[in-house]
């Protein structure tokens, strides 16, 4: 029970800090900026779903065509050894 009380205290004071601290040069708080960015990303995901565009944060798709006329391959955002093997294999 003490763990839950500590977590609620920590989250409450953190949220109070972010609501009381303004972004430098602007008249809104960091909490408003965070919530606004979160809602913008959520709106973009819903828009992509409605338009049928497959978008993922794990890969970067280049919309150019390969010299052979095919679409370019997706390149993983994190170049781990296994991801590089998958790209080279395709």
C-alpha positions as YAML, in Angstrom:
chain: A
units: angstrom
residues:
- id: 1
  name: UNK
  ca: [0.00, 0.00, 0.00]
- id: 2
  name: UNK
  ca: [2.90, 2.33, 0.70]
- id: 3
  name: UNK
  ca: [4.24, 1.70, -2.81]
- id: 4
  name: UNK
  ca: [0.99, 2.84, -4.38]
- id: 5
  name: UNK
  ca: [0.93, 5.91, -2.15]
- id: 6
  name: UNK
  ca: [4.50, 6.77, -3.18]
- id: 7
  name: UNK
  ca: [3.70, 6.30, -6.88]
- id: 8
  name: UNK
  ca: [0.60, 8.50, -6.65]
- id: 9
  name: UNK
  ca: [2.59, 11.15, -4.73]
- id: 10
  name: UNK
  ca: [5.40, 11.09, -7.31]
- id: 11
  name: UNK
  ca: [3.06, 11.28, -10.30]
- id: 12
  name: UNK
  ca: [0.99, 14.01, -8.65]
- id: 13
  name: UNK
  ca: [3.97, 16.21, -7.87]
- id: 14
  name: UNK
  ca: [5.47, 15.60, -11.32]
- id: 15
  name: UNK
  ca: [2.22, 16.63, -12.99]
- id: 16
  name: UNK
  ca: [2.01, 19.73, -10.77]
- id: 17
  name: UNK
  ca: [5.57, 20.64, -11.76]
- id: 18
  name: UNK
  ca: [4.80, 20.31, -15.48]
- id: 19
  name: UNK
  ca: [1.54, 22.27, -15.22]
- id: 20
  name: UNK
  ca: [3.20, 25.13, -13.33]
- id: 21
  name: UNK
  ca: [6.34, 25.41, -15.52]
- id: 22
  name: UNK
  ca: [5.92, 27.34, -18.78]
- id: 23
  name: UNK
  ca: [7.81, 26.64, -22.00]
- id: 24
  name: UNK
  ca: [10.48, 29.29, -22.48]
- id: 25
  name: UNK
  ca: [9.21, 32.13, -24.66]
- id: 26
  name: UNK
  ca: [5.61, 30.88, -24.79]
- id: 27
  name: UNK
  ca: [2.52, 31.26, -22.66]
- id: 28
  name: UNK
  ca: [1.71, 27.57, -22.15]
- id: 29
  name: UNK
  ca: [3.01, 24.87, -19.83]
- id: 30
  name: UNK
  ca: [5.01, 21.76, -20.56]
- id: 31
  name: UNK
  ca: [1.93, 19.70, -19.67]
- id: 32
  name: UNK
  ca: [-0.10, 21.43, -22.40]
- id: 33
  name: UNK
  ca: [2.74, 20.84, -24.86]
- id: 34
  name: UNK
  ca: [2.96, 17.16, -23.91]
- id: 35
  name: UNK
  ca: [-0.80, 16.59, -24.17]
- id: 36
  name: UNK
  ca: [-0.95, 18.51, -27.46]
- id: 37
  name: UNK
  ca: [1.83, 16.44, -29.02]
- id: 38
  name: UNK
  ca: [0.24, 13.23, -27.77]
- id: 39
  name: UNK
  ca: [-3.13, 14.17, -29.29]
- id: 40
  name: UNK
  ca: [-1.48, 15.21, -32.57]
- id: 41
  name: UNK
  ca: [0.26, 11.84, -32.88]
- id: 42
  name: UNK
  ca: [-2.97, 10.03, -32.06]
- id: 43
  name: UNK
  ca: [-4.83, 12.07, -34.68]
- id: 44
  name: UNK
  ca: [-2.20, 11.23, -37.30]
- id: 45
  name: UNK
  ca: [-2.47, 7.52, -36.53]
- id: 46
  name: UNK
  ca: [-6.26, 7.62, -36.95]
- id: 47
  name: UNK
  ca: [-5.88, 9.58, -40.19]
- id: 48
  name: UNK
  ca: [-3.42, 7.01, -41.53]
- id: 49
  name: UNK
  ca: [-5.82, 4.20, -40.59]
- id: 50
  name: UNK
  ca: [-8.73, 5.95, -42.35]
- id: 51
  name: UNK
  ca: [-6.66, 6.60, -45.48]
- id: 52
  name: UNK
  ca: [-5.23, 3.08, -45.50]
- id: 53
  name: UNK
  ca: [-1.64, 4.22, -45.14]
- id: 54
  name: UNK
  ca: [0.48, 1.79, -43.19]
- id: 55
  name: UNK
  ca: [2.75, 3.79, -40.95]
- id: 56
  name: UNK
  ca: [4.98, 2.50, -38.21]
- id: 57
  name: UNK
  ca: [7.52, 4.09, -35.93]
- id: 58
  name: UNK
  ca: [9.81, 1.07, -36.36]
- id: 59
  name: UNK
  ca: [10.60, 1.64, -40.02]
- id: 60
  name: UNK
  ca: [11.20, 4.46, -42.44]
- id: 61
  name: UNK
  ca: [9.67, 4.04, -45.87]
- id: 62
  name: UNK
  ca: [11.12, 5.91, -48.78]
- id: 63
  name: UNK
  ca: [8.48, 6.78, -51.37]
- id: 64
  name: UNK
  ca: [10.91, 6.71, -54.26]
- id: 65
  name: UNK
  ca: [11.12, 3.96, -56.83]
- id: 66
  name: UNK
  ca: [14.00, 1.62, -57.38]
- id: 67
  name: UNK
  ca: [15.73, 1.87, -60.80]
- id: 68
  name: UNK
  ca: [13.97, -1.38, -61.75]
- id: 69
  name: UNK
  ca: [10.58, 0.35, -61.26]
- id: 70
  name: UNK
  ca: [9.72, -1.28, -57.93]
- id: 71
  name: UNK
  ca: [9.05, 0.63, -54.73]
- id: 72
  name: UNK
  ca: [12.09, 1.16, -52.52]
- id: 73
  name: UNK
  ca: [12.54, -1.14, -49.53]
- id: 74
  name: UNK
  ca: [11.80, -0.13, -45.98]
- id: 75
  name: UNK
  ca: [14.86, 0.52, -43.86]
- id: 76
  name: UNK
  ca: [14.65, -0.23, -40.12]
- id: 77
  name: UNK
  ca: [15.14, 2.82, -37.91]
- id: 78
  name: UNK
  ca: [17.45, 0.89, -35.58]
- id: 79
  name: UNK
  ca: [20.29, -0.84, -37.35]
- id: 80
  name: UNK
  ca: [20.80, -3.93, -35.23]
- id: 81
  name: UNK
  ca: [22.81, -6.81, -36.70]
- id: 82
  name: UNK
  ca: [19.67, -8.89, -37.24]
- id: 83
  name: UNK
  ca: [17.88, -5.96, -38.90]
- id: 84
  name: UNK
  ca: [20.81, -5.43, -41.25]
- id: 85
  name: UNK
  ca: [20.78, -9.13, -42.17]
- id: 86
  name: UNK
  ca: [17.06, -8.90, -42.99]
- id: 87
  name: UNK
  ca: [17.62, -5.86, -45.21]
- id: 88
  name: UNK
  ca: [20.54, -7.50, -47.00]
- id: 89
  name: UNK
  ca: [18.55, -10.73, -47.45]
- id: 90
  name: UNK
  ca: [15.69, -8.92, -49.18]
...
